[in-house]
Amino acid sequence: MLLYPSQDDLLKKIDSKYSLVILAAKRAKQLHNESGTEMLEEYKSVKNVGKSLEEIISEDLVIDPNSVKNQ
């Protein structure tokens, strides 16, 4: 169960659940593989997925608009 950050708050930052999951998963994998890549000084979560969601809610982690194609 996702308590912080809430799903509603995250969807205000990233407009698609699919995009949110992909972004968080890629960032969590990066956090797992590369130590010292944290964007925030302090995290509430100890797990990488939680950390990546905290980065999204703080707007330190965003989707690159050049990588998204409008169809």
C-alpha positions, 0 to 999 in steps of 0.5 A: 500500500502506498502511503507517502507520497499518495497516488493522487499527488503523484498523478498531479506530477505525472499525468499517466499511471503507466508513465509514472510506473515506468519512470519510478522503476527505471529510477529505482533500478538506477538507485540500486545499481549506482550508489551515490546517485541520490537526488534528495538529502533525506528520504522517508523510504528505505526502498529504492522504489519509495525513494524514486517516488519521493524524487518525483513528488519533489519534482527533482525527477521528471520525464524528459519532454523531448523523449515523449512523442505526441501521437 
